[in-house]
Structure formats: C-alpha cells, structure tokens
Amino acid sequence: METTADRTVQWDEMEDQELVKYAQAGEREAFGELVRRHRSKVYGYARAITRESYLAEDVVQDALVRAFLHLGKLVDTRRFLPWVQRIVRNQAYTRLKGSSAMKEQTFTELEGRGRYDSAGSADQWNNLDSILGRLHHSSAKAAAGFNVPEERIVQQETLRVITDIIQRLKPRERLIFESHFFDQLSPQEIADLFQLSSANVYQIISRSRKKVIQEKIRVTVDSYIKTRRDLGIMNKKILQYEGSLKEIKTWTTAADAMYKMLQFTDRKLSLPMVMGLTGHAFRINIIPDQVHIAGPTAYFFGEVLSRGLHNIGFHSKFIDGMSDGIGTNANLLDPSALEKSAMSKRSIHQELPRALDLIHSSLDRGYPVLAWDIFFPEFGTLYGYDDETRTLYGEVCGKADTLPYENLGRSVMGELFVLAIEGSVDLTLQQQLRLALDTAIDQYEGKESVVPTAVKGIAAYDAWIESLQGRKIEPNGHAYNIEVLRDARYYAAEFFKELIAAWPDANTEGPELTQQFKEASVLYTGMCEKFSVLHQMFPFPVGGEPNSEDQATTAITLVEDIKALEIEAVAKLKEIFAKLSS
C-alpha cells in the first residue's frame, strides 16, 4: 500500500474503507479522519443510550481508544461505523450497569453538595466527568453574568479540590487534560494545538483520566476524614474480638464471618445453625474444566449473603465492588503478590469511600462488618477502626491484622465487598427453617442468579464428572473444592441434629418432623464420608493426581455416589418444606 511518505494524501477525500486500511497499516492521521467524520454520530448514539451528555462523552472517548487499539481486528473494512457503534453500546451499557449497582450514598466534601440543575436532576458529585462538566457549565454561566453567590462558593471549593488533583499529572498530560475538560476542545483540536496525532491525544486523555480518578478517590478519602474531624466524630472503635472469634472452624469463610458477626447481636447462634439457616451447608458451585478454586464463592455475594442473613431475621446493606470473571488462584501466585507492600502498587478501589462510610456506621453501632479479600481472597470480618492512624482492624481465617484505609480493596484480586447488619425482625425457628429450606432448594435447582462459568446445585455434579473425564483439572483448586464441600455437608448433618434438639415439643408436627430431620442428617453424613475419601485421594493443598486415569475413574464413581445421595437429600428437604408450609 502506498504511504503518506510517497505522496500528499487528502484524507478527507477518501472513503471509510480506504481510511480503515491506511489506519490499520499505521497511518494515524487516517484514523483521525475517521474520528472527525463520525464522532458526532457516535456521540449522538451514546447520548441516546446514556441520556447524559458527560457520560456519553466519556463513553465515546473510551470507545474510540478501544477502536484505535483494536482496529486490526476489524475484518470488514466497509463497516467501520457499525463496528464502533457496537463498541460504544457495550461501553455505555457497562457504565450504566455499574452506575445502577450503587446502593449507598457517601458523606464527603465532594458528595452531598449537589444542587439541582435546570432540568431538575441531581449532579453526580462522585463522578469525575460530571464534576468537570459542571465546572464548565458554571464557568459559562459566570461569563454570561448569571452566576449566584452559592453557585460561586460550590464552584470555588470544587475547583480547589480538582486543581489539587490535576497537579499530580505530568505537564503535558495536564495541559491536554485541561484543554479537553475545561476549554472543551475536541481531541482533534488538541492534536492540532500540540502537534500530536489524535490517537496520542486519546491515549493521553484516557491515561490522565485514570490518574485523576485515582487522585480524586484519594482526595475523597482525605475529605471524608476531614469531615469527621470537623464534625467532632473522629474516633477509635475496636470491638472485643478475642478468643474463639480469632479461630476458624469452617472452610466456608462467608458463614464463619456471619457466625462471628452474630456473636455481637442478641442471636448468638451456633456455627451449624448459621451454616444451615444461611444455606451454606447445602451449596455446591463447580467451575467446569479445571474445577477452579473460585467455585465455592462463584455466586453474587450481595444476593446470597443478604438472603442468608434474612433467613435468620436480619436486614443488611452492602457495597459491591466486585469485578467480572473468576480471577486467578492466589495459592499459585508468587508469595510477594500477597504481601502488604504489594497493595500500595495497586489502584485505590473506587468504592472505598462508600465502603468506609458503611464500616464506620456499623462499628459505631457495635457490629463487625463482613468483608471480602481483606488480606487474601476469602471472607473475613472488620472489627475496628482508628481514624487518627487511618487503620482498619480485620480477621480472616484466624489471622488478625491491621490494614490502612486506602488498602481496602487493593488485595491481590483488587476487589471490594463489605456487608453490615442494619436491623432485625423476629422470626420463629419454624419460619427461619422454612426460609432456609427455600434458599437451599433454589440453589440445588439452579434458580439463583447464575455467575458466568459456574454451574450450581445438582447440575454441578455432572460438570464435575465431565471435568474429571476431561483430565484438565488444576489439583490445588480441585482439592479446595473438596474440602469446602466435605466441611459443608458435615455441618448440614450437624444442623439437622441441632434441629432435633431445638424443635419445640409443643409443635403438633414434632415427631414426624424430627424423624425427617434424622433421615436428612443420615444422608448428609453419608455424603461427608464419601467426600472424606475424596479428600484422602486429593489432599489440600497439594491436590494429588486428579488427571491420572485410575484416580479420575475412582473419583467419578465417588462423585456419582454423592450426587445420588444429594438427590435423595433434596427430596427430603422438599418434604420438610411442604410439612412446614401446610
């Protein structure tokens, strides 16, 4: 193909198809012409989806960067615009989904100051582009002579914060960033101004935005602490978290954390009762092929954990900052990746300010907070904080340690999830059991929301068998799944034993129900015994040789036997549920 070095090229006279070919060959000005030609259409498309101008602009910028980086994958060069529109649509829906998932409001200097604009919608003061867009809007009003004192105060305060943040950028990044967001220059205009290609401008704007967002989160946390100081509520709160609370008695760490949370309430249930009533004693999730270590936690945390607490009679709130996908097996990483020093090298989690707000609120009321991936990818509890040193006190799997505020959500998975008890209702044991069985049956029948790649309930056994037949199992993760399932079925058996002892004598259905409890306990004990055989074959953490023909064949037989017992158990749970519902 002829290049621009061979002749003077009139980009604006070319068809899209030809421009795409030049751009794929490395001619950045060709891509710039494509952007100039179609940007308004793409923006209109994004605006129609998001219904918010600043969000649409952000979506378009990210989409164009992605288009530039992946242009080589466009096979049909005649369909550049539909291809970009598809990228825009995906980006827009991702942003909108993330926005709708927000369930809490944060109290910071940047948030809570929002006024209503002329259209009557509240400003999103936790959104960088909305802040910058508002500043531009306010500047325009001031220039037109319509600015009012209150508006000027808000603008000056926000400008001060944003200016401090922007100072962290490199000189050229800052100039381009300010030209785009404050002067409202288009990327092509900036490219002409600084004698850069439009592609370089897109990359610099995208990189700068990420840096500014990180600094904005850091400033938000600083502002959060400053607000607490100004209000006179700086505090140090460490709950009495000693003795057995710093021990781990189950492989299901979510249930362990719930059990420990409940010790600070008026419902100090035993661990078997917590495992049973929350449904964790009956769970099975398998990620096919490898039988990945993430299988036992392959569910939507907010949905499952809040439902489990609801079964006991508690309302809860949570902040969900989980990523898509299953991530890697932390046990197979370089140990240095799990060290505290590695946390500071990772991005501050965008949900950190809201998480801190919920943590403070719960601990101030005397309740620990359930949290994911505090030090490593398991559930644990946060039982204290110190505002002066900006330190959290946490425990995971019997390991108690401290964590700087900024490092919550910066562990190896880069994920953040916190859940707190918010209130309670009185439930009888019969009501609790009915809710718990409904939860267990839904899980067994795959009626829970499905996490991509995971197979739930009875169907998970078939996925497990197919994985053993495929000989691609990862030994460490496979062994971990066995440990969790063996432990869960042990507690399922213990749960029904405790129900026999706790069931009210005055209940007219007592004798028949207690007999069904005994039968259920026997079934789960049988499963536990067979899981113990699997454990001996595939001990954690080494994992044995699940991909050898002899071991896999034996394991398949055991899994089939467990599946048969599980099917019997589900039928028994349905009988008990029907009796309770009659």
C-alpha positions in Angstrom: 0.0 0.0 0.0 1.2 3.5 -0.8 2.0 5.5 2.3 1.9 9.2 3.1 5.7 9.3 2.7 5.1 8.5 -1.0 2.6 11.3 -1.8 0.4 14.0 -0.3 -2.7 12.4 1.0 -6.1 14.0 1.0 -7.7 12.1 3.9 -11.0 13.9 3.6 -11.5 12.7 0.1 -11.2 9.0 0.9 -14.0 6.5 1.6 -14.1 4.9 5.0 -13.0 1.6 3.7 -9.8 3.1 2.4 -9.2 5.1 5.5 -9.5 2.0 7.6 -6.9 0.2 5.6 -4.5 3.1 5.9 -5.1 3.2 9.7 -4.6 -0.5 10.0 -1.2 0.0 8.2 -0.2 2.5 10.9 -1.4 5.8 9.4 -2.7 7.6 12.5 -4.0 10.6 10.5 -6.3 8.2 8.7 -7.8 7.2 12.0 -8.1 10.8 12.9 -10.1 11.5 9.8 -12.4 8.6 10.6 -12.9 10.1 14.1 -13.5 13.6 12.7 -16.0 12.2 10.2 -18.1 10.0 12.6 -17.6 11.5 16.1 -20.8 13.4 16.1 -22.8 10.4 15.0 -21.1 8.2 17.6 -21.7 10.8 20.3 -25.4 11.0 19.4 -25.7 7.3 19.6 -24.0 7.2 23.1 -26.2 10.1 24.2 -29.3 8.3 23.2 -28.3 5.3 25.4 -26.9 7.1 28.4 -29.2 10.2 28.3 -26.4 12.1 30.0 -24.1 14.3 28.0 -20.9 14.0 30.1 -21.3 10.3 30.5 -21.9 10.0 26.7 -18.7 11.9 26.1 -16.7 9.7 28.4 -18.2 6.6 26.8 -17.2 7.9 23.3 -13.7 8.7 24.4 -13.1 5.2 25.8 -14.7 3.6 22.8 -12.5 5.5 20.4 -9.4 4.5 22.3 -10.6 0.8 22.2 -11.3 1.2 18.5 -7.9 2.6 17.8 -6.1 -0.2 19.8 -8.2 -3.0 18.2 -8.6 -1.7 14.7 -6.6 -4.5 13.3 -9.4 -6.9 14.3 -11.9 -5.2 12.0 -12.1 -7.7 9.1 -14.9 -6.0 7.0 -13.3 -2.5 6.5 -16.6 -1.3 5.0 -18.3 -1.5 8.4 -16.2 0.9 10.5 -19.1 2.9 11.8 -21.3 -0.1 12.9 -18.3 -1.6 14.5 -17.5 1.5 16.5 -21.2 1.8 17.4 -21.1 -1.7 18.8 -18.1 -0.8 21.0 -19.9 2.4 22.1 -23.0 0.4 23.0 -21.1 -2.1 25.1 -19.2 0.6 26.9 -22.4 2.5 27.6 -24.2 -0.5 29.0 -21.2 -1.3 31.1 -21.2 2.2 32.6 -24.9 2.2 33.1 -24.8 -1.2 34.8 -22.1 0.0 37.1 -23.9 3.2 38.0 -27.2 1.3 38.8 -25.4 -1.1 41.1 -24.6 1.7 43.5 -26.7 1.2 46.7 -25.2 3.6 49.2 -24.6 7.3 49.5 -21.2 8.6 50.8 -20.7 11.6 53.1 -17.7 13.5 51.7 -16.9 17.1 50.8 -17.3 16.3 47.1 -20.5 14.5 47.6 -23.7 15.8 49.2 -23.1 19.3 47.9 -25.0 18.7 44.7 -27.6 21.3 43.6 -30.3 20.6 41.1 -29.7 21.9 37.6 -32.3 23.5 35.4 -33.6 20.1 34.3 -34.2 19.0 37.9 -31.6 16.2 38.0 -29.1 15.9 40.8 -25.5 16.4 40.0 -23.3 13.3 40.3 -20.6 14.6 42.6 -18.9 11.3 42.8 -18.4 11.2 39.0 -15.3 12.9 37.6 -16.8 13.9 34.3 -20.0 15.3 35.9 -17.8 17.4 38.2 -15.7 18.7 35.3 -18.8 19.2 33.2 -20.5 21.2 36.0 -17.4 23.4 36.3 -17.5 24.2 32.6 -21.3 24.9 32.9 -20.7 27.1 35.9 -17.9 29.0 34.1 -20.2 29.6 31.1 -22.9 31.0 33.4 -20.5 33.2 35.2 -19.3 34.6 31.9 -22.9 35.3 31.0 -23.5 37.1 34.2 -25.9 34.6 35.7 -23.7 33.2 38.5 -25.1 33.4 42.0 -23.1 33.5 45.3 -23.9 30.0 46.4 -23.0 28.7 43.0 -19.7 30.5 43.1 -18.9 29.0 46.5 -19.5 25.5 45.3 -17.5 26.1 42.2 -14.6 27.6 44.0 -14.4 24.7 46.5 -14.7 22.1 43.8 -12.1 23.9 41.6 -9.7 23.9 44.5 -10.0 20.2 45.0 -9.9 19.4 41.3 -6.9 21.7 40.8 -5.0 19.9 43.6 -5.8 16.6 41.9 -4.7 17.8 38.4 -1.4 19.0 39.8 -0.4 15.3 40.1 -0.4 15.0 36.3 2.8 15.4 34.2 3.0 18.9 32.5 1.9 17.7 29.0 -0.8 15.5 30.4 -2.2 18.4 32.5 -2.2 20.7 29.5 -4.1 18.3 27.3 -6.4 17.3 30.1 -7.3 20.9 30.9 -7.7 21.7 27.2 -10.2 18.9 26.8 -12.3 19.2 30.0 -12.0 22.9 30.8 -11.6 24.6 27.4 -13.9 22.0 25.8 -11.6 21.5 22.9 -12.1 18.4 20.8 -9.3 15.8 20.6 -8.6 16.8 17.1 -8.3 20.5 18.1 -6.0 19.5 20.9 -3.9 17.4 18.4 -3.5 20.4 16.1 -2.7 22.7 19.1 0.0 20.4 20.5 1.2 19.0 17.2 0.2 15.4 18.1 -1.7 12.7 16.4 -5.3 12.4 17.5 -4.6 8.8 18.6 -1.9 10.2 21.0 -4.4 12.7 22.4 -7.0 9.9 23.0 -4.4 7.9 24.9 -3.2 10.8 27.0 -6.7 11.8 27.9 -7.6 8.2 28.9 -4.4 7.8 30.9 -4.9 11.2 32.5 -8.5 10.5 33.4 -7.4 7.3 35.2 -4.7 9.2 37.2 -7.2 11.9 38.1 -9.8 9.4 39.2 -7.2 7.7 41.4 -6.3 11.1 42.9 -10.0 12.0 43.3 -10.6 8.8 45.3 -7.6 9.6 47.5 -8.8 13.2 48.0 -12.3 11.9 48.7 -10.9 9.7 51.5 -9.0 12.6 52.8 -12.1 14.8 52.7 -14.1 12.0 54.5 -11.6 12.0 57.4 -11.5 15.9 57.4 -15.3 16.0 57.6 -15.3 13.5 60.5 -12.7 15.8 62.2 -14.7 18.9 61.6 -17.9 17.3 63.0 -16.0 16.1 66.1 -16.6 12.4 65.4 -13.1 11.3 64.9 -12.9 8.1 66.8 -11.2 4.8 67.5 -13.5 1.9 67.8 -12.2 -1.6 68.3 -14.7 -4.3 69.3 -13.8 -7.0 71.8 -12.7 -9.6 69.3 -10.8 -12.2 71.3 -10.7 -16.0 72.0 -12.7 -18.2 69.7 -13.5 -15.2 67.4 -9.9 -15.4 66.2 -10.3 -19.1 65.3 -11.5 -20.6 62.1 -13.8 -23.6 62.3 -15.2 -24.0 58.8 -13.9 -23.9 55.3 -16.9 -21.7 54.3 -15.4 -18.4 55.3 -18.6 -16.4 54.5 -20.5 -18.5 57.1 -17.6 -18.1 59.5 -17.8 -14.3 59.2 -21.5 -14.3 59.6 -21.2 -16.5 62.7 -18.8 -14.1 64.3 -20.9 -11.1 63.4 -23.9 -12.7 65.1 -22.0 -13.0 68.4 -22.4 -9.3 68.7 -26.2 -9.5 68.4 -28.9 -11.0 70.5 -28.9 -14.1 68.3 -25.7 -15.9 69.1 -26.4 -19.0 67.0 -24.1 -22.0 66.8 -21.9 -22.5 63.7 -24.0 -25.5 62.5 -27.2 -23.3 62.8 -25.6 -20.5 60.9 -24.4 -22.8 58.1 -27.8 -24.4 57.8 -30.0 -21.3 58.1 -28.0 -19.3 55.6 -27.9 -22.1 53.1 -24.2 -22.5 53.0 -24.3 -26.1 54.3 -26.1 -27.1 51.1 -24.2 -25.1 48.5 -22.2 -26.6 45.6 -20.8 -24.5 42.7 -18.4 -26.0 40.2 -16.4 -24.1 37.6 -16.0 -26.7 34.8 -12.8 -28.0 33.2 -10.3 -27.0 35.9 -12.7 -27.2 38.9 -11.3 -23.8 39.7 -10.6 -22.7 43.3 -13.1 -19.9 42.9 -16.0 -22.4 42.6 -17.2 -22.3 46.2 -17.6 -18.5 46.1 -18.9 -18.3 42.5 -22.1 -16.5 43.4 -23.4 -13.0 43.7 -22.3 -12.0 47.2 -24.9 -9.4 47.8 -27.8 -11.6 46.8 -26.7 -14.7 48.5 -25.3 -13.3 51.8 -28.1 -10.8 52.4 -30.6 -13.6 51.8 -28.8 -15.8 54.2 -29.0 -13.2 56.9 -32.6 -12.5 56.1 -33.3 -16.2 56.8 -32.1 -15.6 60.4 -34.1 -12.3 60.7 -31.6 -9.6 59.8 -31.6 -6.8 57.3 -28.3 -5.9 55.7 -26.6 -3.4 53.5 -23.6 -4.0 51.3 -21.2 -2.2 49.0 -20.4 -4.3 45.9 -17.1 -3.5 44.2 -16.6 -7.0 42.7 -15.0 -7.5 39.3 -16.3 -9.7 36.5 -14.7 -13.1 35.9 -13.2 -15.5 38.4 -9.6 -14.2 38.6 -6.6 -16.4 39.3 -5.8 -18.9 42.0 -4.0 -16.8 44.6 -2.3 -20.0 46.0 -0.4 -20.3 42.8 0.9 -16.8 42.7 4.3 -15.5 43.8 4.0 -15.0 47.5 5.2 -11.4 47.1 1.9 -10.6 45.4 0.1 -11.3 48.7 2.4 -9.1 50.8 1.2 -5.8 52.2 3.8 -3.9 50.3 2.2 -5.1 47.0 -1.1 -3.4 47.9 0.2 0.2 47.6 1.2 -0.5 44.0 -2.4 -1.2 43.0 -5.1 1.3 42.2 -7.3 2.6 45.0 -10.7 1.0 44.7 -13.4 3.4 43.5 -15.9 2.1 46.1 -13.6 2.7 49.0 -15.3 6.0 50.3 -18.7 4.3 50.4 -17.3 1.2 52.0 -15.6 3.3 54.7 -18.9 5.0 55.4 -20.7 1.7 55.9 -17.9 0.3 58.0 -17.9 3.3 60.4 -21.6 3.2 60.7 -21.7 -0.5 61.6 -18.8 -0.5 64.0 -20.2 2.6 65.7 -23.3 0.6 66.4 -21.3 -2.3 67.8 -21.4 -4.7 64.9 -18.4 -6.1 62.9 -18.6 -6.0 59.1 -18.3 -8.9 56.8 -15.6 -8.2 54.1 -14.1 -10.0 51.1 -10.4 -10.1 50.3 -9.1 -8.1 53.2 -5.7 -9.7 53.1 -6.3 -12.5 50.7 -9.3 -13.9 48.7 -11.5 -15.2 51.5 -14.3 -13.7 53.6 -13.4 -12.2 57.0 -14.5 -9.5 59.4 -13.6 -5.9 60.1 -13.9 -5.3 63.8 -12.3 -2.0 64.4 -11.0 1.3 63.1 -8.8 4.2 64.1 -9.4 7.5 62.3 -6.2 9.2 63.5 -4.0 6.5 62.0 -6.5 5.6 59.3 -6.3 2.0 60.2 -8.8 -0.9 60.0 -8.6 -4.0 62.2 -9.6 -7.2 60.5 -9.5 -11.0 60.8 -9.5 -13.6 58.0 -9.2 -17.4 58.6 -8.0 -16.8 62.1 -5.4 -14.2 61.0 -5.9 -10.9 62.7 -4.0 -7.9 61.4 -4.4 -4.2 60.5 -4.9 -2.5 57.2 -4.6 1.1 56.1 -7.9 2.6 55.0 -6.5 3.1 51.4 -5.6 -0.6 51.1 -9.1 -2.0 51.5 -9.9 -3.3 48.0 -6.2 -3.4 47.0 -5.5 -7.0 47.8 -4.4 -9.5 45.2 -7.9 -9.7 43.5 -8.4 -5.9 43.5 -12.0 -6.5 44.7 -14.1 -5.0 47.4 -17.2 -6.2 49.1 -18.5 -5.2 52.6 -21.8 -6.1 54.2 -23.2 -4.9 57.5 -26.2 -5.7 59.6 -28.8 -2.9 59.5 -31.7 -4.2 61.5 -33.7 -7.2 62.6 -37.1 -8.8 62.7 -38.4 -11.5 65.0 -38.7 -15.0 63.4 -39.6 -18.3 65.0 -37.4 -21.3 64.4 -40.1 -22.7 62.1 -40.1 -19.5 60.0 -36.3 -19.5 59.9 -36.1 -23.1 58.7 -38.8 -22.6 56.1 -36.8 -19.7 54.6 -33.5 -21.7 54.8 -35.0 -24.7 53.0 -36.4 -22.4 50.3 -32.9 -21.0 49.8 -31.3 -24.4 49.7 -33.8 -25.8 47.2 -33.4 -22.8 45.0 -29.7 -23.3 45.0 -30.0 -27.1 44.3 -32.3 -26.4 41.4 -30.1 -23.7 39.9 -32.7 -20.9 40.5 -30.2 -18.5 41.9 -28.7 -15.8 39.6 -26.1 -17.5 37.5 -22.5 -16.4 37.7 -20.9 -16.9 34.3 -18.7 -20.0 34.0 -20.1 -21.6 37.2 -22.6 -24.5 37.4 -24.8 -24.7 40.6 -26.7 -27.3 42.5 -27.3 -30.8 41.4 -26.1 -30.0 37.8 -22.7 -29.1 39.3 -22.0 -32.8 39.8 -22.3 -33.5 36.1 -20.0 -30.6 35.4 -17.5 -32.1 37.9 -17.7 -35.5 36.3 -17.1 -34.1 32.9 -14.1 -32.2 34.2 -12.7 -35.4 35.7 -13.2 -37.1 32.3 -11.5 -34.2 30.5 -8.3 -34.5 32.5 -7.6 -30.8 32.7 -8.2 -30.3 36.5 -6.0 -28.0 38.5 -5.1 -30.0 41.6 -4.9 -27.3 44.2 -8.3 -25.7 43.3 -9.9 -29.2 42.9 -8.7 -30.2 46.4 -10.0 -26.9 47.8 -13.5 -27.6 46.4 -13.5 -31.0 48.1 -12.5 -29.5 51.4 -15.3 -26.9 51.3 -17.9 -29.5 50.2 -16.9 -32.1 52.8 -17.0 -29.4 55.5 -20.4 -28.1 54.3 -22.0 -31.5 54.3 -20.6 -32.2 57.8 -22.3 -29.0 59.1 -25.5 -29.9 57.2 -25.7 -33.2 59.2 -24.9 -31.3 62.4 -27.6 -28.7 61.6 -30.3 -31.3 61.5 -29.1 -32.9 64.7 -29.4 -29.5 66.4 -32.8 -29.0 65.0 -33.9 -32.3 66.6 -32.8 -31.0 70.0 -34.2 -27.4 69.4 -37.5 -28.2 67.9 -40.5 -27.1 70.1 -42.1 -30.0 71.9 -45.5 -28.3 71.6 -45.4 -28.5 67.8 -48.0 -31.0 66.7 -45.9 -32.0 63.7 -42.9 -32.5 66.1 -42.5 -36.3 65.9 -42.8 -36.6 62.2 -40.5 -33.6 61.5 -37.8 -34.8 63.9 -37.8 -38.2 62.1 -37.3 -36.4 58.8 -34.5 -34.3 60.4 -32.8 -37.6 61.4 -33.2 -39.0 57.9 -31.7 -35.8 56.4 -28.8 -35.9 58.9 -28.0 -39.5 57.9 -28.0 -38.6 54.2 -25.6 -35.6 54.7 -23.4 -37.8 57.0 -23.1 -40.3 54.1 -22.0 -37.5 51.7 -19.5 -36.3 54.2 -17.9 -39.7 54.5 -17.6 -40.0 50.7 -16.1 -36.5 50.5 -13.6 -37.7 53.1 -12.5 -40.4 50.8 -12.0 -37.8 48.0 -10.1 -35.7 50.5 -7.7 -38.6 51.2 -7.1 -39.1 47.4 -6.7 -35.3 46.8 -5.4 -33.7 49.9 -5.3 -29.9 50.1 -3.1 -28.0 49.2 -1.0 -30.5 47.1 -4.1 -31.9 45.4 -2.9 -35.4 44.4 -3.2 -36.5 40.8 -6.8 -36.0 39.7 -5.9 -36.2 36.0 -4.5 -39.7 36.2 -6.8 -42.3 34.7 -7.0 -44.5 37.8 -7.6 -41.6 40.2 -10.1 -39.9 37.9 -12.1 -43.1 37.4 -12.3 -43.7 41.2 -13.2 -40.1 41.8 -16.0 -40.2 39.2 -17.6 -43.2 40.9 -17.5 -41.3 44.3 -18.9 -38.2 42.8 -21.8 -40.2 41.2 -22.5 -41.7 44.6 -22.5 -38.3 46.3 -24.8 -37.0 43.6 -27.3 -39.8 44.3 -27.3 -39.0 48.0 -27.7 -35.3 47.3 -30.8 -36.0 45.1 -32.3 -38.0 48.0 -31.5 -35.2 50.3 -33.2 -32.6 48.1 -36.3 -34.7 48.1 -36.2 -34.9 51.9 -35.8 -31.1 52.1 -38.8 -30.7 50.0 -40.8 -33.0 52.2 -39.8 -31.0 55.3 -40.6 -27.7 53.5 -44.0 -29.0 52.5 -44.8 -30.1 56.1 -43.8 -26.6 57.4 -45.9 -24.9 54.7 -49.0 -27.0 55.4 
